């Protein structure tokens, strides 16, 4: 598949300077469908690639934004659930992908997990693109619990691999849609709107950081240094408010954000990126108070923050927090301890790095969680803890939690 990569050059005069290039790659059905719905709201300086093995799903995008993966193997009709064929297609198409992303300083991989294409291809992209020097962030949509064990296991395996290669990994569980939209009469399209909103605001926050000149700007090299980790855990939260009480409303939304509950088992978050978009009547003292409030939850955190003025509204506040913790002290080589031949584009097996013995895992700190006045010291991996939201265990299928009889 021949693609003109000249269309992907960023021309904006953002706070990163001329020539800074960043892009979003959506791979897998769920991610592509979501991206197609919010495409018009994405900053024009973000390059966008929709990648899939099924051609019809790419039609909502412009021709230069489409990448049909495994054209010769799948012929545009989908992977048929074959992980091996997706791996082969990624290896065959890597040179074309590399020509597109080779100058990107920031790559956001938006993955729909559970199926073969999104689960397999996203891991390859995260590994290879980061190896070429780009900062890699991953936003991943995971299946509903009722979709079955196979898709859940496929998504979990993909999350494990993505965690090894990405600087930050944020999961959007589909089960949360039912939690935040409990009304059974809510139209399906409106129910998916909450995920669309989360993803859109996450992308907008990053566009503020890398493309817009704000009141407070961040040097991108500092972001790269702060997030130079692997095998870490990520906390992601959003808060928004309007009107006279917009500050309290935004902070409350941030604290109550359901996405936070997915990270209750992370032992510490010591690297924090804060992005603020504020109305004309939100002054610097108010922003300082917001940062002070967040400092309570990240007492040992190293903060980077940016602030952009919103001239369209007076009383408006949008806050985005991305916090990470590095459980392996930032040594990227240790993330390769279980590399296989599929991690290398040429298929050659690389010598594994020496893994940390269990006794050398750094001592974990206690963290006071959002919405909690107590300290907790959970197990090392998130799978060992319940995923609770408003007292409900998200690992329990929704129809059981709600007492729905399945006939």
PANUDREN-593029 format. One record per residue (C-alpha): residue in three letters; chain; x, y, z. Coordinates in steps of 0.25 Angstrom, whole numbers. Example, Ala and Ser with C-alpha at 12.3 -4.5 7.8 and 13.67 -1.06 7.14 Angstrom:
# residues 2
<pt res="Ala" chain="A" px="49" py="-18" pz="31"/>
<pt res="Ser" chain="A" px="55" py="-4" pz="29"/>
# end
This chain:
# residues 407
<pt res="Unk" chain="A" px="0" py="0" pz="0"/>
<pt res="Unk" chain="A" px="6" py="13" pz="-5"/>
<pt res="Unk" chain="A" px="4" py="25" pz="4"/>
<pt res="Unk" chain="A" px="9" py="39" pz="2"/>
<pt res="Unk" chain="A" px="15" py="42" pz="16"/>
<pt res="Unk" chain="A" px="17" py="57" pz="12"/>
<pt res="Unk" chain="A" px="2" py="59" pz="17"/>
<pt res="Unk" chain="A" px="7" py="56" pz="31"/>
<pt res="Unk" chain="A" px="16" py="68" pz="33"/>
<pt res="Unk" chain="A" px="11" py="77" pz="45"/>
<pt res="Unk" chain="A" px="11" py="92" pz="40"/>
<pt res="Unk" chain="A" px="6" py="98" pz="53"/>
<pt res="Unk" chain="A" px="13" py="108" pz="61"/>
<pt res="Unk" chain="A" px="11" py="102" pz="74"/>
<pt res="Unk" chain="A" px="19" py="103" pz="87"/>
<pt res="Unk" chain="A" px="28" py="92" pz="83"/>
<pt res="Unk" chain="A" px="33" py="100" pz="71"/>
<pt res="Unk" chain="A" px="32" py="98" pz="56"/>
<pt res="Unk" chain="A" px="34" py="84" pz="51"/>
<pt res="Unk" chain="A" px="29" py="77" pz="64"/>
<pt res="Unk" chain="A" px="21" py="65" pz="59"/>
<pt res="Unk" chain="A" px="12" py="57" pz="67"/>
<pt res="Unk" chain="A" px="1" py="47" pz="63"/>
<pt res="Unk" chain="A" px="-10" py="37" pz="67"/>
<pt res="Unk" chain="A" px="-11" py="23" pz="62"/>
<pt res="Unk" chain="A" px="-25" py="16" pz="64"/>
<pt res="Unk" chain="A" px="-24" py="1" pz="62"/>
<pt res="Unk" chain="A" px="-35" py="-9" pz="65"/>
<pt res="Unk" chain="A" px="-50" py="-7" pz="62"/>
<pt res="Unk" chain="A" px="-54" py="-1" pz="75"/>
<pt res="Unk" chain="A" px="-44" py="10" pz="75"/>
<pt res="Unk" chain="A" px="-46" py="13" pz="60"/>
<pt res="Unk" chain="A" px="-61" py="14" pz="62"/>
<pt res="Unk" chain="A" px="-59" py="24" pz="74"/>
<pt res="Unk" chain="A" px="-48" py="32" pz="66"/>
<pt res="Unk" chain="A" px="-58" py="33" pz="54"/>
<pt res="Unk" chain="A" px="-68" py="40" pz="63"/>
<pt res="Unk" chain="A" px="-59" py="50" pz="70"/>
<pt res="Unk" chain="A" px="-50" py="52" pz="57"/>
<pt res="Unk" chain="A" px="-55" py="66" pz="55"/>
<pt res="Unk" chain="A" px="-51" py="71" pz="69"/>
<pt res="Unk" chain="A" px="-36" py="66" pz="68"/>
<pt res="Unk" chain="A" px="-26" py="77" pz="67"/>
<pt res="Unk" chain="A" px="-22" py="79" pz="53"/>
<pt res="Unk" chain="A" px="-7" py="78" pz="55"/>
<pt res="Unk" chain="A" px="-9" py="64" pz="60"/>
<pt res="Unk" chain="A" px="-6" py="54" pz="49"/>
<pt res="Unk" chain="A" px="-17" py="43" pz="49"/>
<pt res="Unk" chain="A" px="-16" py="29" pz="44"/>
<pt res="Unk" chain="A" px="-27" py="19" pz="45"/>
<pt res="Unk" chain="A" px="-21" py="5" pz="43"/>
<pt res="Unk" chain="A" px="-29" py="-8" pz="42"/>
<pt res="Unk" chain="A" px="-30" py="-21" pz="34"/>
<pt res="Unk" chain="A" px="-44" py="-18" pz="30"/>
<pt res="Unk" chain="A" px="-46" py="-8" pz="19"/>
<pt res="Unk" chain="A" px="-60" py="-3" pz="22"/>
<pt res="Unk" chain="A" px="-57" py="2" pz="36"/>
<pt res="Unk" chain="A" px="-47" py="12" pz="30"/>
<pt res="Unk" chain="A" px="-57" py="18" pz="20"/>
<pt res="Unk" chain="A" px="-61" py="30" pz="30"/>
<pt res="Unk" chain="A" px="-46" py="35" pz="29"/>
<pt res="Unk" chain="A" px="-39" py="43" pz="18"/>
<pt res="Unk" chain="A" px="-31" py="34" pz="8"/>
<pt res="Unk" chain="A" px="-18" py="39" pz="14"/>
<pt res="Unk" chain="A" px="-22" py="35" pz="28"/>
<pt res="Unk" chain="A" px="-25" py="20" pz="24"/>
<pt res="Unk" chain="A" px="-16" py="9" pz="26"/>
<pt res="Unk" chain="A" px="-21" py="-5" pz="22"/>
<pt res="Unk" chain="A" px="-12" py="-15" pz="29"/>
<pt res="Unk" chain="A" px="-9" py="-28" pz="23"/>
<pt res="Unk" chain="A" px="-14" py="-24" pz="9"/>
<pt res="Unk" chain="A" px="-9" py="-36" pz="2"/>
<pt res="Unk" chain="A" px="-12" py="-46" pz="14"/>
<pt res="Unk" chain="A" px="-26" py="-41" pz="18"/>
<pt res="Unk" chain="A" px="-31" py="-34" pz="5"/>
<pt res="Unk" chain="A" px="-39" py="-24" pz="13"/>
<pt res="Unk" chain="A" px="-49" py="-34" pz="20"/>
<pt res="Unk" chain="A" px="-43" py="-35" pz="34"/>
<pt res="Unk" chain="A" px="-33" py="-44" pz="41"/>
<pt res="Unk" chain="A" px="-43" py="-55" pz="44"/>
<pt res="Unk" chain="A" px="-37" py="-56" pz="58"/>
<pt res="Unk" chain="A" px="-23" py="-60" pz="54"/>
<pt res="Unk" chain="A" px="-13" py="-54" pz="63"/>
<pt res="Unk" chain="A" px="-1" py="-61" pz="55"/>
<pt res="Unk" chain="A" px="-6" py="-55" pz="42"/>
<pt res="Unk" chain="A" px="-7" py="-41" pz="49"/>
<pt res="Unk" chain="A" px="7" py="-43" pz="53"/>
<pt res="Unk" chain="A" px="12" py="-46" pz="39"/>
<pt res="Unk" chain="A" px="4" py="-34" pz="34"/>
<pt res="Unk" chain="A" px="11" py="-25" pz="44"/>
<pt res="Unk" chain="A" px="25" py="-30" pz="40"/>
<pt res="Unk" chain="A" px="22" py="-29" pz="25"/>
<pt res="Unk" chain="A" px="16" py="-14" pz="26"/>
<pt res="Unk" chain="A" px="26" py="-9" pz="36"/>
<pt res="Unk" chain="A" px="34" py="-1" pz="26"/>
<pt res="Unk" chain="A" px="22" py="6" pz="21"/>
<pt res="Unk" chain="A" px="18" py="9" pz="36"/>
<pt res="Unk" chain="A" px="32" py="14" pz="39"/>
<pt res="Unk" chain="A" px="32" py="24" pz="28"/>
<pt res="Unk" chain="A" px="19" py="30" pz="33"/>
<pt res="Unk" chain="A" px="23" py="31" pz="48"/>
<pt res="Unk" chain="A" px="38" py="32" pz="47"/>
<pt res="Unk" chain="A" px="39" py="47" pz="51"/>
<pt res="Unk" chain="A" px="28" py="47" pz="61"/>
<pt res="Unk" chain="A" px="33" py="52" pz="75"/>
<pt res="Unk" chain="A" px="19" py="48" pz="81"/>
<pt res="Unk" chain="A" px="11" py="36" pz="77"/>
<pt res="Unk" chain="A" px="-3" py="33" pz="83"/>
<pt res="Unk" chain="A" px="-7" py="19" pz="80"/>
<pt res="Unk" chain="A" px="-22" py="17" pz="82"/>
<pt res="Unk" chain="A" px="-25" py="2" pz="83"/>
<pt res="Unk" chain="A" px="-38" py="-6" pz="83"/>
<pt res="Unk" chain="A" px="-34" py="-19" pz="90"/>
<pt res="Unk" chain="A" px="-40" py="-32" pz="90"/>
<pt res="Unk" chain="A" px="-39" py="-35" pz="75"/>
<pt res="Unk" chain="A" px="-27" py="-40" pz="68"/>
<pt res="Unk" chain="A" px="-24" py="-27" pz="60"/>
<pt res="Unk" chain="A" px="-24" py="-18" pz="72"/>
<pt res="Unk" chain="A" px="-18" py="-27" pz="82"/>
<pt res="Unk" chain="A" px="-7" py="-31" pz="74"/>
<pt res="Unk" chain="A" px="-3" py="-19" pz="65"/>
<pt res="Unk" chain="A" px="-4" py="-9" pz="77"/>
<pt res="Unk" chain="A" px="7" py="-17" pz="84"/>
<pt res="Unk" chain="A" px="16" py="-17" pz="72"/>
<pt res="Unk" chain="A" px="14" py="-2" pz="69"/>
<pt res="Unk" chain="A" px="17" py="2" pz="84"/>
<pt res="Unk" chain="A" px="30" py="-6" pz="84"/>
<pt res="Unk" chain="A" px="35" py="-2" pz="70"/>
<pt res="Unk" chain="A" px="31" py="13" pz="70"/>
<pt res="Unk" chain="A" px="37" py="15" pz="84"/>
<pt res="Unk" chain="A" px="50" py="8" pz="80"/>
<pt res="Unk" chain="A" px="51" py="19" pz="69"/>
<pt res="Unk" chain="A" px="51" py="30" pz="79"/>
<pt res="Unk" chain="A" px="36" py="34" pz="80"/>
<pt res="Unk" chain="A" px="29" py="36" pz="93"/>
<pt res="Unk" chain="A" px="18" py="26" pz="93"/>
<pt res="Unk" chain="A" px="5" py="27" pz="100"/>
<pt res="Unk" chain="A" px="-6" py="17" pz="99"/>
<pt res="Unk" chain="A" px="-21" py="19" pz="101"/>
<pt res="Unk" chain="A" px="-28" py="5" pz="101"/>
<pt res="Unk" chain="A" px="-43" py="1" pz="100"/>
<pt res="Unk" chain="A" px="-45" py="-13" pz="107"/>
<pt res="Unk" chain="A" px="-57" py="-22" pz="104"/>
<pt res="Unk" chain="A" px="-70" py="-23" pz="112"/>
<pt res="Unk" chain="A" px="-70" py="-35" pz="122"/>
<pt res="Unk" chain="A" px="-81" py="-42" pz="115"/>
<pt res="Unk" chain="A" px="-73" py="-43" pz="102"/>
<pt res="Unk" chain="A" px="-66" py="-55" pz="108"/>
<pt res="Unk" chain="A" px="-53" py="-61" pz="113"/>
<pt res="Unk" chain="A" px="-46" py="-61" pz="100"/>
<pt res="Unk" chain="A" px="-47" py="-47" pz="97"/>
<pt res="Unk" chain="A" px="-44" py="-43" pz="112"/>
<pt res="Unk" chain="A" px="-32" py="-51" pz="112"/>
<pt res="Unk" chain="A" px="-27" py="-46" pz="99"/>
<pt res="Unk" chain="A" px="-29" py="-32" pz="104"/>
<pt res="Unk" chain="A" px="-22" py="-35" pz="117"/>
<pt res="Unk" chain="A" px="-10" py="-41" pz="110"/>
<pt res="Unk" chain="A" px="-9" py="-28" pz="101"/>
<pt res="Unk" chain="A" px="-10" py="-19" pz="113"/>
<pt res="Unk" chain="A" px="2" py="-26" pz="119"/>
<pt res="Unk" chain="A" px="10" py="-25" pz="106"/>
<pt res="Unk" chain="A" px="6" py="-10" pz="105"/>
<pt res="Unk" chain="A" px="10" py="-7" pz="119"/>
<pt res="Unk" chain="A" px="24" py="-12" pz="116"/>
<pt res="Unk" chain="A" px="26" py="-3" pz="104"/>
<pt res="Unk" chain="A" px="18" py="10" pz="106"/>
<pt res="Unk" chain="A" px="21" py="21" pz="115"/>
<pt res="Unk" chain="A" px="7" py="22" pz="120"/>
<pt res="Unk" chain="A" px="-5" py="13" pz="118"/>
<pt res="Unk" chain="A" px="-19" py="17" pz="121"/>
<pt res="Unk" chain="A" px="-30" py="7" pz="120"/>
<pt res="Unk" chain="A" px="-45" py="10" pz="116"/>
<pt res="Unk" chain="A" px="-53" py="-2" pz="121"/>
<pt res="Unk" chain="A" px="-66" py="-3" pz="113"/>
<pt res="Unk" chain="A" px="-73" py="-8" pz="126"/>
<pt res="Unk" chain="A" px="-71" py="6" pz="131"/>
<pt res="Unk" chain="A" px="-81" py="11" pz="121"/>
<pt res="Unk" chain="A" px="-92" py="3" pz="128"/>
<pt res="Unk" chain="A" px="-88" py="8" pz="141"/>
<pt res="Unk" chain="A" px="-88" py="23" pz="137"/>
<pt res="Unk" chain="A" px="-101" py="21" pz="128"/>
<pt res="Unk" chain="A" px="-109" py="12" pz="137"/>
<pt res="Unk" chain="A" px="-123" py="16" pz="130"/>
<pt res="Unk" chain="A" px="-127" py="5" pz="122"/>
<pt res="Unk" chain="A" px="-135" py="14" pz="112"/>
<pt res="Unk" chain="A" px="-122" py="22" pz="109"/>
<pt res="Unk" chain="A" px="-120" py="21" pz="94"/>
<pt res="Unk" chain="A" px="-107" py="12" pz="91"/>
<pt res="Unk" chain="A" px="-101" py="23" pz="83"/>
<pt res="Unk" chain="A" px="-102" py="33" pz="95"/>
<pt res="Unk" chain="A" px="-97" py="22" pz="104"/>
<pt res="Unk" chain="A" px="-84" py="21" pz="96"/>
<pt res="Unk" chain="A" px="-83" py="36" pz="97"/>
<pt res="Unk" chain="A" px="-76" py="36" pz="111"/>
<pt res="Unk" chain="A" px="-65" py="28" pz="105"/>
<pt res="Unk" chain="A" px="-64" py="38" pz="93"/>
<pt res="Unk" chain="A" px="-64" py="49" pz="103"/>
<pt res="Unk" chain="A" px="-53" py="43" pz="111"/>
<pt res="Unk" chain="A" px="-44" py="40" pz="99"/>
<pt res="Unk" chain="A" px="-47" py="54" pz="92"/>
<pt res="Unk" chain="A" px="-43" py="62" pz="105"/>
<pt res="Unk" chain="A" px="-31" py="53" pz="107"/>
<pt res="Unk" chain="A" px="-26" py="56" pz="92"/>
<pt res="Unk" chain="A" px="-30" py="71" pz="94"/>
<pt res="Unk" chain="A" px="-21" py="72" pz="107"/>
<pt res="Unk" chain="A" px="-9" py="67" pz="99"/>
<pt res="Unk" chain="A" px="-12" py="76" pz="88"/>
<pt res="Unk" chain="A" px="-11" py="88" pz="98"/>
<pt res="Unk" chain="A" px="2" py="83" pz="103"/>
<pt res="Unk" chain="A" px="9" py="81" pz="90"/>
<pt res="Unk" chain="A" px="3" py="90" pz="80"/>
<pt res="Unk" chain="A" px="-4" py="102" pz="87"/>
<pt res="Unk" chain="A" px="4" py="114" pz="93"/>
<pt res="Unk" chain="A" px="-2" py="115" pz="107"/>
<pt res="Unk" chain="A" px="0" py="124" pz="120"/>
<pt res="Unk" chain="A" px="9" py="113" pz="125"/>
<pt res="Unk" chain="A" px="16" py="104" pz="115"/>
<pt res="Unk" chain="A" px="24" py="91" pz="117"/>
<pt res="Unk" chain="A" px="37" py="87" pz="109"/>
<pt res="Unk" chain="A" px="34" py="74" pz="103"/>
<pt res="Unk" chain="A" px="48" py="69" pz="106"/>
<pt res="Unk" chain="A" px="44" py="70" pz="121"/>
<pt res="Unk" chain="A" px="32" py="62" pz="118"/>
<pt res="Unk" chain="A" px="40" py="51" pz="111"/>
<pt res="Unk" chain="A" px="50" py="51" pz="123"/>
<pt res="Unk" chain="A" px="38" py="50" pz="134"/>
<pt res="Unk" chain="A" px="31" py="39" pz="126"/>
<pt res="Unk" chain="A" px="43" py="31" pz="122"/>
<pt res="Unk" chain="A" px="38" py="18" pz="129"/>
<pt res="Unk" chain="A" px="33" py="4" pz="126"/>
<pt res="Unk" chain="A" px="25" py="-6" pz="134"/>
<pt res="Unk" chain="A" px="19" py="5" pz="141"/>
<pt res="Unk" chain="A" px="4" py="8" pz="145"/>
<pt res="Unk" chain="A" px="-4" py="20" pz="141"/>
<pt res="Unk" chain="A" px="-14" py="28" pz="147"/>
<pt res="Unk" chain="A" px="-23" py="37" pz="138"/>
<pt res="Unk" chain="A" px="-34" py="46" pz="142"/>
<pt res="Unk" chain="A" px="-43" py="57" pz="136"/>
<pt res="Unk" chain="A" px="-51" py="68" pz="143"/>
<pt res="Unk" chain="A" px="-59" py="79" pz="136"/>
<pt res="Unk" chain="A" px="-68" py="91" pz="142"/>
<pt res="Unk" chain="A" px="-76" py="103" pz="137"/>
<pt res="Unk" chain="A" px="-82" py="115" pz="144"/>
<pt res="Unk" chain="A" px="-79" py="122" pz="157"/>
<pt res="Unk" chain="A" px="-75" py="109" pz="164"/>
<pt res="Unk" chain="A" px="-67" py="103" pz="153"/>
<pt res="Unk" chain="A" px="-54" py="101" pz="161"/>
<pt res="Unk" chain="A" px="-61" py="92" pz="172"/>
<pt res="Unk" chain="A" px="-69" py="85" pz="161"/>
<pt res="Unk" chain="A" px="-57" py="82" pz="153"/>
<pt res="Unk" chain="A" px="-49" py="77" pz="165"/>
<pt res="Unk" chain="A" px="-60" py="69" pz="170"/>
<pt res="Unk" chain="A" px="-62" py="62" pz="156"/>
<pt res="Unk" chain="A" px="-47" py="59" pz="156"/>
<pt res="Unk" chain="A" px="-47" py="53" pz="169"/>
<pt res="Unk" chain="A" px="-60" py="45" pz="166"/>
<pt res="Unk" chain="A" px="-55" py="41" pz="152"/>
<pt res="Unk" chain="A" px="-58" py="26" pz="150"/>
<pt res="Unk" chain="A" px="-46" py="24" pz="142"/>
<pt res="Unk" chain="A" px="-38" py="26" pz="155"/>
<pt res="Unk" chain="A" px="-44" py="13" pz="161"/>
<pt res="Unk" chain="A" px="-37" py="5" pz="151"/>
<pt res="Unk" chain="A" px="-23" py="8" pz="158"/>
<pt res="Unk" chain="A" px="-26" py="6" pz="172"/>
<pt res="Unk" chain="A" px="-15" py="-5" pz="173"/>
<pt res="Unk" chain="A" px="-4" py="4" pz="168"/>
<pt res="Unk" chain="A" px="6" py="6" pz="179"/>
<pt res="Unk" chain="A" px="10" py="20" pz="177"/>
<pt res="Unk" chain="A" px="9" py="31" pz="166"/>
<pt res="Unk" chain="A" px="22" py="40" pz="167"/>
<pt res="Unk" chain="A" px="21" py="47" pz="153"/>
<pt res="Unk" chain="A" px="10" py="56" pz="150"/>
<pt res="Unk" chain="A" px="5" py="63" pz="138"/>
<pt res="Unk" chain="A" px="-6" py="74" pz="140"/>
<pt res="Unk" chain="A" px="-13" py="81" pz="128"/>
<pt res="Unk" chain="A" px="-22" py="92" pz="131"/>
<pt res="Unk" chain="A" px="-32" py="100" pz="121"/>
<pt res="Unk" chain="A" px="-38" py="111" pz="128"/>
<pt res="Unk" chain="A" px="-48" py="122" pz="125"/>
<pt res="Unk" chain="A" px="-44" py="137" pz="125"/>
<pt res="Unk" chain="A" px="-48" py="139" pz="140"/>
<pt res="Unk" chain="A" px="-40" py="128" pz="145"/>
<pt res="Unk" chain="A" px="-27" py="134" pz="151"/>
<pt res="Unk" chain="A" px="-14" py="129" pz="155"/>
<pt res="Unk" chain="A" px="-17" py="128" pz="170"/>
<pt res="Unk" chain="A" px="-29" py="119" pz="166"/>
<pt res="Unk" chain="A" px="-19" py="110" pz="158"/>
<pt res="Unk" chain="A" px="-10" py="110" pz="169"/>
<pt res="Unk" chain="A" px="-21" py="105" pz="179"/>
<pt res="Unk" chain="A" px="-24" py="94" pz="169"/>
<pt res="Unk" chain="A" px="-10" py="89" pz="169"/>
<pt res="Unk" chain="A" px="-9" py="90" pz="184"/>
<pt res="Unk" chain="A" px="-22" py="81" pz="185"/>
<pt res="Unk" chain="A" px="-16" py="71" pz="176"/>
<pt res="Unk" chain="A" px="-3" py="71" pz="184"/>
<pt res="Unk" chain="A" px="-10" py="65" pz="195"/>
<pt res="Unk" chain="A" px="-12" py="52" pz="187"/>
<pt res="Unk" chain="A" px="2" py="52" pz="181"/>
<pt res="Unk" chain="A" px="11" py="57" pz="193"/>
<pt res="Unk" chain="A" px="24" py="51" pz="187"/>
<pt res="Unk" chain="A" px="20" py="54" pz="172"/>
<pt res="Unk" chain="A" px="29" py="62" pz="163"/>
<pt res="Unk" chain="A" px="19" py="72" pz="156"/>
<pt res="Unk" chain="A" px="19" py="77" pz="141"/>
<pt res="Unk" chain="A" px="7" py="86" pz="138"/>
<pt res="Unk" chain="A" px="2" py="95" pz="126"/>
<pt res="Unk" chain="A" px="-9" py="105" pz="126"/>
<pt res="Unk" chain="A" px="-17" py="110" pz="114"/>
<pt res="Unk" chain="A" px="-27" py="121" pz="114"/>
<pt res="Unk" chain="A" px="-40" py="119" pz="108"/>
<pt res="Unk" chain="A" px="-45" py="132" pz="102"/>
<pt res="Unk" chain="A" px="-59" py="127" pz="98"/>
<pt res="Unk" chain="A" px="-64" py="126" pz="112"/>
<pt res="Unk" chain="A" px="-62" py="133" pz="125"/>
<pt res="Unk" chain="A" px="-65" py="123" pz="136"/>
<pt res="Unk" chain="A" px="-60" py="110" pz="131"/>
<pt res="Unk" chain="A" px="-50" py="100" pz="136"/>
<pt res="Unk" chain="A" px="-45" py="87" pz="129"/>
<pt res="Unk" chain="A" px="-34" py="79" pz="137"/>
<pt res="Unk" chain="A" px="-27" py="66" pz="132"/>
<pt res="Unk" chain="A" px="-17" py="58" pz="141"/>
<pt res="Unk" chain="A" px="-8" py="47" pz="136"/>
<pt res="Unk" chain="A" px="1" py="41" pz="147"/>
<pt res="Unk" chain="A" px="10" py="29" pz="146"/>
<pt res="Unk" chain="A" px="19" py="21" pz="155"/>
<pt res="Unk" chain="A" px="31" py="13" pz="151"/>
<pt res="Unk" chain="A" px="32" py="0" pz="158"/>
<pt res="Unk" chain="A" px="45" py="-3" pz="152"/>
<pt res="Unk" chain="A" px="53" py="10" pz="154"/>
<pt res="Unk" chain="A" px="52" py="15" pz="140"/>
<pt res="Unk" chain="A" px="61" py="4" pz="134"/>
<pt res="Unk" chain="A" px="55" py="2" pz="120"/>
<pt res="Unk" chain="A" px="64" py="-10" pz="118"/>
<pt res="Unk" chain="A" px="57" py="-18" pz="128"/>
<pt res="Unk" chain="A" px="44" py="-17" pz="121"/>
<pt res="Unk" chain="A" px="50" py="-26" pz="110"/>
<pt res="Unk" chain="A" px="53" py="-37" pz="120"/>
<pt res="Unk" chain="A" px="42" py="-46" pz="113"/>
<pt res="Unk" chain="A" px="44" py="-41" pz="98"/>
<pt res="Unk" chain="A" px="42" py="-51" pz="87"/>
<pt res="Unk" chain="A" px="45" py="-52" pz="73"/>
<pt res="Unk" chain="A" px="31" py="-45" pz="70"/>
<pt res="Unk" chain="A" px="36" py="-32" pz="77"/>
<pt res="Unk" chain="A" px="46" py="-30" pz="65"/>
<pt res="Unk" chain="A" px="42" py="-26" pz="51"/>
<pt res="Unk" chain="A" px="52" py="-35" pz="45"/>
<pt res="Unk" chain="A" px="48" py="-47" pz="53"/>
<pt res="Unk" chain="A" px="61" py="-49" pz="60"/>
<pt res="Unk" chain="A" px="61" py="-53" pz="74"/>
<pt res="Unk" chain="A" px="68" py="-43" pz="83"/>
<pt res="Unk" chain="A" px="75" py="-47" pz="96"/>
<pt res="Unk" chain="A" px="67" py="-44" pz="108"/>
<pt res="Unk" chain="A" px="71" py="-34" pz="118"/>
<pt res="Unk" chain="A" px="73" py="-39" pz="132"/>
<pt res="Unk" chain="A" px="61" py="-38" pz="140"/>
<pt res="Unk" chain="A" px="60" py="-32" pz="155"/>
<pt res="Unk" chain="A" px="60" py="-43" pz="165"/>
<pt res="Unk" chain="A" px="48" py="-42" pz="174"/>
<pt res="Unk" chain="A" px="56" py="-38" pz="186"/>
<pt res="Unk" chain="A" px="61" py="-25" pz="178"/>
<pt res="Unk" chain="A" px="47" py="-19" pz="175"/>
<pt res="Unk" chain="A" px="47" py="-5" pz="181"/>
<pt res="Unk" chain="A" px="40" py="-3" pz="194"/>
<pt res="Unk" chain="A" px="26" py="1" pz="191"/>
<pt res="Unk" chain="A" px="20" py="14" pz="197"/>
<pt res="Unk" chain="A" px="6" py="16" pz="203"/>
<pt res="Unk" chain="A" px="-3" py="25" pz="195"/>
<pt res="Unk" chain="A" px="-15" py="32" pz="199"/>
<pt res="Unk" chain="A" px="-25" py="30" pz="188"/>
<pt res="Unk" chain="A" px="-35" py="40" pz="182"/>
<pt res="Unk" chain="A" px="-48" py="40" pz="190"/>
<pt res="Unk" chain="A" px="-41" py="32" pz="202"/>
<pt res="Unk" chain="A" px="-36" py="37" pz="215"/>
<pt res="Unk" chain="A" px="-28" py="25" pz="218"/>
<pt res="Unk" chain="A" px="-15" py="19" pz="213"/>
<pt res="Unk" chain="A" px="-14" py="6" pz="205"/>
<pt res="Unk" chain="A" px="-3" py="-3" pz="201"/>
<pt res="Unk" chain="A" px="-8" py="-13" pz="191"/>
<pt res="Unk" chain="A" px="-2" py="-24" pz="183"/>
<pt res="Unk" chain="A" px="8" py="-21" pz="172"/>
<pt res="Unk" chain="A" px="-1" py="-24" pz="160"/>
<pt res="Unk" chain="A" px="-15" py="-19" pz="158"/>
<pt res="Unk" chain="A" px="-21" py="-33" pz="154"/>
<pt res="Unk" chain="A" px="-19" py="-37" pz="169"/>
<pt res="Unk" chain="A" px="-29" py="-26" pz="174"/>
<pt res="Unk" chain="A" px="-44" py="-24" pz="172"/>
<pt res="Unk" chain="A" px="-48" py="-13" pz="162"/>
<pt res="Unk" chain="A" px="-58" py="-6" pz="170"/>
<pt res="Unk" chain="A" px="-66" py="6" pz="166"/>
<pt res="Unk" chain="A" px="-76" py="12" pz="176"/>
<pt res="Unk" chain="A" px="-76" py="-1" pz="184"/>
<pt res="Unk" chain="A" px="-78" py="-10" pz="172"/>
<pt res="Unk" chain="A" px="-68" py="-20" pz="167"/>
<pt res="Unk" chain="A" px="-66" py="-18" pz="152"/>
<pt res="Unk" chain="A" px="-60" py="-32" pz="151"/>
<pt res="Unk" chain="A" px="-74" py="-37" pz="153"/>
<pt res="Unk" chain="A" px="-82" py="-38" pz="140"/>
<pt res="Unk" chain="A" px="-92" py="-26" pz="140"/>
<pt res="Unk" chain="A" px="-105" py="-35" pz="138"/>
<pt res="Unk" chain="A" px="-101" py="-42" pz="151"/>
<pt res="Unk" chain="A" px="-98" py="-29" pz="159"/>
<pt res="Unk" chain="A" px="-112" py="-23" pz="154"/>
<pt res="Unk" chain="A" px="-119" py="-36" pz="157"/>
<pt res="Unk" chain="A" px="-124" py="-37" pz="142"/>
<pt res="Unk" chain="A" px="-129" py="-51" pz="139"/>
<pt res="Unk" chain="A" px="-124" py="-56" pz="125"/>
<pt res="Unk" chain="A" px="-134" py="-65" pz="119"/>
# end
